[in-house]
Amino acid sequence: MVFDLDLIKKLYGAMPGKVDAARKLVGKPLTLAEKILYAHLFETPTRAYERGKDYVDFAPDRVAMQDATAQMALLQFMTCGRDKVAVPSTVHCDHLIQAKTGATADLATAKDVNKEVYDFLASISNKYGIGFWKPGAGIIHQVVLENYAFPGGMMIGTDSHTPNAGGLGMVAIGVGGADAVDVMAGLAWELKMPKLIGVHLTGKLSGWSSAKDVILKVAGILTVKGGTGAIVEYFGEGADNLSATGKGTICNMGAEIGATCSVFAYDKKMADYLKATGREEVAALADGIRDYLRPDKEVYADPKKYYDQVIEINLDELEPYVNGPFTPDLAWPISKFAEAVKANNWPERLEVALIGSCTNSSYEDISRSASLAQQAIDKELKTKAEFTITPGSEQVRYTIEKDGFLKTFDQIGGVVLANACGPCIGQWARHIDDPNRKNSIITSFNRNFAKRNDGLASTHAFVASPELVTAFAIAGTLTFNPLTDKLKNEKGEMVMLDEPTGVELPPKGFSVEDAGYQAPAKDGKGLQVVVKADSQRLQLLAPFTPWEGSDLKGLKLLIKAKGKCTTDHISMAGPWLKFRGHLDNISNNMLIGAVNFFNEKTDSVKNELSGEYGPVPATARAYKAAGIGSVVVGDENYGEGSSREHAAMEPRHLGVRAIIVRSFARIHETNLKKQGMLALTFANKEDYDKVQEDDAVDITGLTTFAPGKPLTMVLNHKDGSKDQVTLNHTYNEQQIAWFKAGGALNVIRAEFAK
């Protein structure tokens, strides 16, 4: 089944004319990202847009939502007055399945435990014309790559790893649910025109090096915030040499450098993947406009002239990398990793090795890992660490079982988990004797923040390619280098692992009995969506209250967060995922992972009403009950990581009026704006140090709130002294209207009510 064929034909028919017009408008040759962006403008442009400065309205081709974020997105959508989604949209049930014993039992448990949520998502999808992928169908990004992604397209998804679809030449951007509501309602989607980072790849991968090592190296170069506000465009012969799924891996983990998205140019590898996944017609259509799906020739000739930054990587020389612990940009080439483990006193013994996830669960990934598993069997080696495999989709799982890979993994003690996110997002019932004991795990996932995978602050999580993770599983120690070191087998012989081998696509083709797709009703007007009044999992939304029309006075400091504060710190996943459709219940996890600057503790802040220390959510609720607003102060790149809008909705729900930080991650800043919050930054970053624990906070200048015009924060200290601090913002006129209305959804409701 080919989805969206008419849509693709229409887009490709119009794309050459739109790109030619854009080239004239801009007055220079275009990169691929520019071609796709200008071909997806909501209205015909009258001028060139300035990168990093101009807000632009776009018309994405489709929307994708995973089950944890879809709940809140669709609870919002059902209030906006639409009978049906305006663009093709899908829901994918991948986040709520906990990895515990194995695929079959875990999936059965999830269907039972989450029945209320799955029934809600299935029924609301059916009513509003949304495609529904059932539990077990696979991880959203792998399923999108196999079914929906196409070269030159544009999509948004309510998950930060939506950029995975860039592996098939698509501009695919992670957003919050409110952004998805805009597009599903047929409205324009707003984005600041991204800057462009070009990554020029030369040479060809060989040996132990893989596509994962490209992004692990790039993460080390750009850091977790180096890609903020930019699209990363990979180009060159090295890019064309990578498989489509390898390209997807690189684009997927671009979220870890803060990039808006990443993208590759259309080439033969993409055409091969489209054909292998039953989309020959799409490949033929793309071949017909090939030059419009690649950067202009002049861009290749002189890239520094067209990108804001250019990074050069020679794949012939690329070493395998291991990144971590605790941050995905701490990059170690394998030749230096063992030394780093010893120097930093990280636990050398490897306890668990995990492969798969949305980042690395392709047929190519599994086949290369299976080649090492087969070597372990042939060379009489046993795995020294626990070893798990998470297939990305039912199609991949069925095919690798058919081709014998699952049997190979089973022979070395590998446990196959459900086709779901599982341990990657903390949905993992980890078996460990002492949860406080320092320990090490290694994954082929994308994130490794503290507590991310198993909820344990003591776990040191490292990220590498699936083949390197498999080698580490066999060795059982992080000081092992498979390129140079030997292992002792069951006979006491010293043996060495050969380089992994694999194939990009299954030689006998992909197979699947039930992919897990459920098409919506053609007309859902008469269908009902039921949410029980006493449900603990789902809660109908009430509109947030509009701004009162005055400056904000006497706000309490809820928390001054110290250091890294990701969306996992602000709204944890793991056991809290079950409340993603119930705003009040999930608000009980608000900022419980953030470190309080004043006592170096998590979930312990001073309640200014009682003078006692207590949990962050309870303190916020106390202020809200007393009719007092509060503020949160944060550090650099506040809100990095997942796209989860709950991290913005929870503070809004519990009476937080402003988030004031040194700098924001892109998606989180947008999510705050959408919910009618004030997302502000210190004009002078050192002013962060002026904020004291007992401060009463005023925010002034709101009655003349305007684009480009700073606001002022007055810190009223306990000793009677004051500090005035200038606060910058990036609000435009439309976003200021969201603030005044009490949120973007209130604006949409008002528009449809007319």
ROVOVO-983028 format. One record per residue (C-alpha): residue in one letter; x, z, y. Coordinates in steps of 0.02 Angstrom, whole numbers, plus 32768, in hexadecimal, padded with zeros to 4 digits. Layout:
N
AXZY ...
This chain:
754
M800080008000 V80467FCD80A9 F800B803E8136 D7FFA800281EA L80197F4981C6 D7FA47F0C824F L7FF07F8982C9 I80A07F4C829E K806D7E9582B0 K80237EB9835C L80BC7F1B8395 Y81377E978358 G80CF7E0E83A8 A80DC7E618452 M818A7EAC8444 P81F57E138472 G81937DF88513 K819A7EB08542 V82557EBD851E D827D7E1D857F A82197E608613 A82727F088608 R831C7EB48606 K82F07E5C86A9 L82AB7EFD86F3 V83447F6386C6 G83B87ED386F5 K842E7EE68662 P84397ED685A4 L83DB7F5C8542 T84067FD884B9 L83907FE78425 A8345808A8465 E831D803A850D K82C87FA784B7 I8258801B8452 L8232808D84E5 Y82047FFF855C A819A7FAD84D4 H8135804E84C5 L810E8075857B F805A80AC8599 E804C8036862D T80AC7F9B8664 P81467FD686C4 T81677FA18778 R82187FE78780 A82A8801F8713 Y82A480D686E1 E833881488702 R837D819F8669 G8376825D866D K830D825D870B D826981FC8703 Y81D4823A86A0 V818781A78644 D80E0818D85EA F80EB8144853B A8070810584B8 P80B38135840B D807780D28373 R804D81698307 V804E822682F1 A8089828B825A M806983458240 Q80A383C081BB D802A8444817C A807684D981D8 T806C84848283 A7FD48417825F Q7F6384AF8259 M7F7D84DC8310 A7F8684268347 L7EE083FD82F6 L7E8E849F832F Q7EBA846283DE F7E8483AE83BC M7DD783DF837F T7DB3842D842A C7DDC83918491 G7D3D832D8476 R7D7B829C840B D7D1F82588370 K7DBA82098324 V7E7581FE8341 A7EA7816F83B3 V7F4781438352 P7F7181498297 S7F9881FE826B T7FC4825F81CD V7FD08312818D H805183418109 C804583E280A2 D80FB8411808A H812084B680E5 L80B08534808F I80F585267FDD Q816A85B77FB6 A81FC85997F41 K81FC86227EBF T820A85ED7E0A G81FB852F7E00 A819684997E38 T80FC84A47DC8 A80DA855F7DD9 D810585647E93 L809184D37EBC A800285217E5A T801C85C77EB6 A8020856F7F5F K7F7D85137F3D D7F2B85B87F12 V7F7486247F9E N7F5F859F8025 K7EB885567FEB E7E5E8585808C V7EE2852E80F7 Y7EEF84938088 D7E3184828086 F7E2D84918144 L7EB5840D815A A7E65839780DD S7DB983A7812D I7DF2839881E1 S7E5F830281B1 N7DC982B3815A K7D5B82CE81F2 Y7DD182898276 G7E1A81F48219 I7EC2824281E9 G7F218216814A F7F3D82AF80DC W7FD282C88068 K7FAB834F7FEA P801A83E27FB8 G80A383A07F46 A80A382F17F93 G814883167FE8 I819F83478088 I815782F58123 H81F5829A8158 Q821B824F80AE V81658219809A V816681CB8148 L8207816D8120 E81BB812B807E N811480F980C8 Y810780F28185 A81AE80DE81DE F81D5802E8218 P825C7FDF8286 G82367FDE8340 G81A380548332 M818580F68390 M813781938349 I812B824B8371 G811F82D682F2 T80FE839082F9 D81A383BA82A7 S825183B982F4 H8297834B8268 T821D82BD828C P82B7825582C5 N82DA8239820B A827781968221 G83068155828E G8354812581E7 L82DA809381E8 G82FA8068829E M826A80CC82E8 V826B81378384 A821D81D28335 I82148271839B G81EA83248370 V8166837583DF G80F1840983EA G803C83FE83B3 A7FF883EC8463 D805E834C8478 A8014830B83D5 V7F6683338418 D7F8882C684B1 V7FB482308446 M7F2B824A83C6 A7EB082548457 G7EEB81AC8499 L7F4681EF8530 A7FF681C6856A W8086822B8525 E8102826385A7 L81BE826D858F K825082728607 M82AD81CC85F3 P833781FC8579 K83EF81E78598 L844B81818514 I84DC81B884A7 G852B812C8442 V85848152839F H85F180BF836D L860E80BE82B2 T869780548267 G86D5804481B4 K867B80768115 L865C811880B7 S86B781358014 G86E081BE7F98 W869A82697FC0 S8664823B8071 S85AB821C8093 A853181FA811F K851682B6812F D85CC82C88164 V85AD825381F8 I852C82C88245 L858C83658215 K8621831F8276 V85B282E98309 A85668399830D G861683E0831C I863A836983AE L8598837C8410 T8565843083E0 V84B1846C83D1 K8487843B8484 G84F683A284A1 G846D83278479 T83E6837A84E3 G838182FA8546 A83D4826784ED I83B281E98466 V844781D283F3 E845B811B83C2 Y84CE80EF8331 F85168040832F G85A47FD782EA E85DA7F938241 G85E6804481FD A852E80618228 D84FB7FC181CF N855C7FF98135 L84F48098811F S8458809D80B2 A83B080B08108 T839B815E80BE G844C818B80F3 K841D815681A2 G838281C58191 T83EF825B8165 I845582428203 C83BB822E8272 N836682C38220 M83F1833C8248 G840182F882F9 A8381837F8320 E841083FB830A I846C83B683A2 G83CF83BF840D A83B983028413 T831082BA8442 C8327824C83A9 S83A781DB8356 V839681248325 F83ED809882C6 A83DD7FDD82DF Y837B7F748263 D83E97F2881DC K83ED7EED8127 K83F37FA180E4 M834D7FC6813A A83027F2580F8 D83397F558048 Y82E780008057 L82457FB8809C K823E7F408009 A82667FC97F8B T81D780337FCE G81587FA47FC3 R815E7F698077 E81A27EB88064 E81287E7B80EA V81707EF58169 A82227EBD8141 A81EF7E078158 L819D7E2E81FF A82377E908239 D82A97E018205 G82427D918278 I82727DF58314 R83197E3B82D6 D83767E28837C Y82F07E9183D3 L830C7F1D8355 R83C67F2A837B P842B7F4B841A D84577EB18481 K84FE7E618457 E85477E9784FE V85297F4D84CD Y85957F388432 A861C7EE48499 D862B7F6D851D P85C8800884E7 K860D807D856D K85B4801285EE Y8509803185A1 Y850D80E18557 D8524818385B8 Q85A281BD8536 V85F7816684A4 I863D81B98407 E86AE81588390 I86B1818082D5 N8711811F8252 L86B9813481AB D875880FF814E E87A9819F818C L871482168187 E873182B58123 P86A3831480D0 Y866A83A6813C V861F84538123 N85C6849E81B9 G85A0855481D9 P857E85E281C8 F84ED8614823B T84F0857482A4 P84EB84BC8270 D8572848582EB L860284EE82A8 A8655845A8251 W86E1846881D1 P873583D4817C I874483FD80C3 S8803840280D1 K87F584978148 F875A84EE8104 A87AA855F8081 E8825859D8103 A879585C1817B V8736862280F3 K87CC869380D5 A87FC86A6818D N874B86DA81BE N873087498126 W869286EB80F4 P865987118042 E86BB86987FD3 R864B86A67F3A L85BD86297F43 E851786727F09 V849E85E17F1E A84B385257F3A L841884C47F70 I840484087F7D G8372839F7FBB S830183BF8053 C82C3834280D5 T837883218106 N83C482F4805E S834A82CE7FD2 S835782117FC3 Y837681B57F20 E842881967F5A D844682507F7D I840082847ED5 S845E81FE7E74 R850582317EC0 S84E482E97E9C A84AC82BF7DEB S855082627DCE L85AB83077DEC A853283667D7E Q855582E97CF4 Q861083037D0D A85F683BF7CF8 I85A1839C7C50 D8627831F7C18 K86BA838C7C4F E866B842B7C09 L865884847CAF K85CE85027CD2 T857E85207D7B K85BD85C57DC3 A853385D37E47 E847685C67E42 F844785107E5E T83A184CC7E9F I8360841D7EBF T82D483F67F3B P829283427F2E G825682F97FD2 S81BA82A57F8F E8156828C7EF1 Q819281D87EEF V824882107EEF R8226829B7E71 Y81C982297DF9 T825081A37E05 I82E482197DEB E828B82667D56 K826C81B87D0E D8324818B7D28 G836182297CD1 F83AC82887D64 L833B83207D53 K836F83327C9D T8426832E7CD3 F840983B77D53 D83AA841D7CD3 Q843E84147C5B I84AF846D7CDA G842B84F07D04 G83E0849F7D9E V833084D57DD0 V82BE84507E18 L825084927EA4 A81AE84497EE8 N81AD83AD7F57 A81A884197FF3 C8212846C8078 G822A850E8018 P82D085668037 C82FC84F780CB I8278854E8136 G827F85FB80E8 Q81F785D98066 W8266861F7FDF A825086BC7F75 R830B86DB7F65 H834A87447ED4 I83D787B67F0F D840B88637ED4 D842F88A97F83 P83E28851801A N846088A6808E R84F88866802F K855E87DF8085 N854A8740801F S85608683802C I84EE85F18004 I850785378024 T848084B4803D S846883FD8063 F83E3843080E3 N83EF842381A1 R83E584D381E9 N8443857281C0 F841485F18245 A841C86A6820F K838686D2819F R834E861B819F N834F85FE80E3 D832D86A78094 G8306871F8122 L83A9877D8106 A842087998199 S84AB87B8811A T84A2870780D3 H852A868F810D A84DC85E280FF F854585448101 V850D848E810B A855D83F980B2 S853183588056 P84D183667FB1 E856A832C7F4E L85DA83AE7F9E V855684357F82 T854D84027ECA A860A840E7EBA F860784BB7F08 A857D84EE7E8E I85F084BF7DFE A868685187E4A G862A85B47E84 T86A285D47F14 L86AA85977FC7 T8767858A7FBF F875884F57F48 N878584487F88 P874783C47F0C L87BB83417F57 T885783A27F25 D882F84367EB3 K881984457DF7 L879F84B37D97 K87B3850D7CEF N873484D07C6F E86E985267BD7 K878284F77B6F G87F985427BED E883384967C25 M8852846E7CDD V87E583D97D0D M87BE83817DAF L8719833A7DEC D871C827F7E0A E86D082377EA8 P861182337EA4 T85BC818E7E7E G850A81587EA2 V849780CC7ED5 E843180B97F74 L839180817F21 P834E80947E6F P838580007E03 K82DC80007DAA G827B801D7E4B F821980B27E8D S818980F27E23 V80FE81707E3D E805981997DE8 D800581F57E78 A805F81F17F20 G7FE482747F62 Y7F8D82127FED Q7ED7822E801D A7E8781B18096 P7E0A81F48117 A7D5281CA8122 K7D2C812A8184 D7CAE818A81ED G7CC3824681F8 K7C42826B8280 G7BCC82C9820B L7C53832C81B4 Q7C6B83E681D7 V7D0E844681E8 V7CF484FB81B7 V7D5E858D81F3 K7D1F863681B7 A7D0786B68242 D7D65873B81E0 S7DF286CA81A5 Q7EA1871381AC R7EF08666819D L7E8F85FF821D Q7E4B862782C9 L7DEA85B6833F L7E3F85AB83E8 A7DFC85E9848E P7E418593852B F7ECB85EE8588 T7E9B862C8635 P7ECC85C686CE W7F4D8602874D E7F01868087C6 G7F3F8622885F S7FC086A1889D D807486D58884 L8095874387ED K80BD87F98819 G80EE889387B5 L8117883C8712 K817088A3868D L820F88698637 L81DC88568580 I8289882A853D K832F87E9857C A8369878584E6 K8424877E84C6 G847C86E6847F K842F86688409 C8371866E840D T832885E183A6 T827285C2837D D8297861E82DA H82C286B78342 I822786A083AF S81AB86798324 M81F3868F8275 A81BE862081E5 G81CB865F8131 P813F86DD810D W80F486BE81BA L80C886098191 K802486448146 F7FE6867181F4 R800F85CB8249 G7F5585A98260 H7F2D865682A5 L7F7686728351 D7F54872C835E N7F9C875682B3 I803986ED82C5 S805787378371 N808E87D48316 N8133877D82F3 M8156875083A9 L8210876383D3 I822E87DE8346 G82D08783831D A8315878283CF V83A487F983F8 N837A88718487 F8409886A8505 F83F78922852F N8405896F8481 E844988E18415 K83B388F883A0 T832B88818365 D827288A9837C S8298894383E4 V826D893E849E K824289C2851F N818989D68547 E818889FC8602 L80DC8A4C85F4 S81108ACF8574 G81CD8ACF8587 E81DF8ABC84CB Y82318A328466 G81C889CB83EF P81A6891E83A8 V81A0888A8421 P80F0884F83F4 A80A688FD8400 T80F8891884A9 A80B3887284E9 R800688A184AB A801289488507 Y803A88EF85AA K7FAF8870858D A7F2F88FA856A A7F62894D860D G7F4988A9866C I80038897868F G806187F48676 S811187EC8630 V81AB877D8634 V822E874D85B3 V82E2872E85E7 G835386C68578 D83FF867B8566 E844085C8854B N83DF854284EA Y834B85B884D6 G82CF85788455 E8345850683F4 G831684D68344 S826784B48304 S81DE8460836B R816384EC8343 E80EF850383D7 H80C085AF8397 A815F85EA83EE A810A85B88491 M805685E58466 E807D8696842D P80CA86D084D3 R8039867C852E H7FBC86D684BE L8011878084D7 G801687788594 V80C6873885B6 R80BF86D68658 A816E868F8666 I8206866985FB I82A4866E8666 V834686338616 R83F185E98634 S83BC854685DF F83328504856B A832B849784D1 R82C083FE84F9 I822C84138484 H821584CB84A9 E821684B18565 T818F842C8551 N8128849B84DE L812A8528855F K80EF84B285E7 K806384708579 Q802185228560 G801B8545861B M80B685B2861A L814185BA869B A81E38578864E L826A859F86CF T8328859E86D6 F83A48604873B A83E9859887C8 N8485860387B7 K849E862A86FF E84F986CC8729 D84568711876F Y8426873386BA D849887CB86CB K84308812875B V8397882F86EE Q838788E986C4 E831E893A863C D82A6899886AF D828B890A872C A81E188E08773 V81E18824878F D818D87BA8815 I818986FB8811 T816586AF88B9 G814F85FF88FD L80C285D38885 T804485B1890F T80B385208946 F80EE84F28895 A81308440889E P81A983CC8841 G825E83ED886D K8236848988D2 P82848529888A L822385CB8872 T8263867B8896 M826C87118824 V827687BE8871 L82C1884287FF N828188EC8837 H82FC896687EA K82D38A1887B9 D83488A60883D G82E68A0B88C8 S8362897D88E4 K833288C588D2 D8381882188A0 Q833B877888D3 V836086EF8855 T83418634886A L82EC85E187D6 N82EF852687B3 H826D84C48751 T824D84138714 Y8190840C8730 N8142836C8771 E8096835F87C1 Q803B834B871B Q809583E086CE I806D844B8765 A7FB6841B8749 W7FC8845D8696 F8009850286DA K7F7C85138757 A7EF684E686D7 G7F3885628659 G7F7F84DF85E3 A7F80842385C1 L7EEE84328548 N7E7E847485D4 V7EA883D78638 I7E7E836785A2 R7DD983C38586 A7DA983AB863C E7DD482F28636 F7D6B82D2859A A7CDD833D85DE K7CCC82C1866E 
